[in-house]
Amino acid sequence: MTFNEWGLILTLAALAFGIRVLGLVAGNQVQQSRFAPLLGHLPGLIVISLVATSLANQPPQTWVAAAIALGIAALTNNVIWTMVAGVAAYAVLSHAALL
């Protein structure tokens, strides 16, 4: 291998290590900041933002199916039943829209 190839490998290794160290330092700083209590809510907020952006340009039957899924989620607190109800509602509503 040439000097340039070894240089590239060492540079990439140093950058990969640096990224990990930076993540560790930044993570510790965030955990010690005033925003630390919000970290527990972050996964739910990410899921809600993904669902909201997915629904943005969808037809009405998708919104109704999402509302039905939300109702099932609130009643059962069960992911499987929520998915089954949402998919079933969407299938029924989409089939009804085609008729």
Residue pairs with C-beta under 8 A, 6 or more apart in sequence:
30 36
30 39
31 39
51 66
55 62
55 63
55 66
59 97
61 90
61 93
61 94
61 96
61 97
62 90
64 89
64 93
65 86
65 87
65 89
65 90
65 93
66 86
68 85
68 86
68 89
69 82
69 83
69 85
69 86
69 89
72 78
72 81
72 82
72 85
72 86
73 79
73 82
76 82
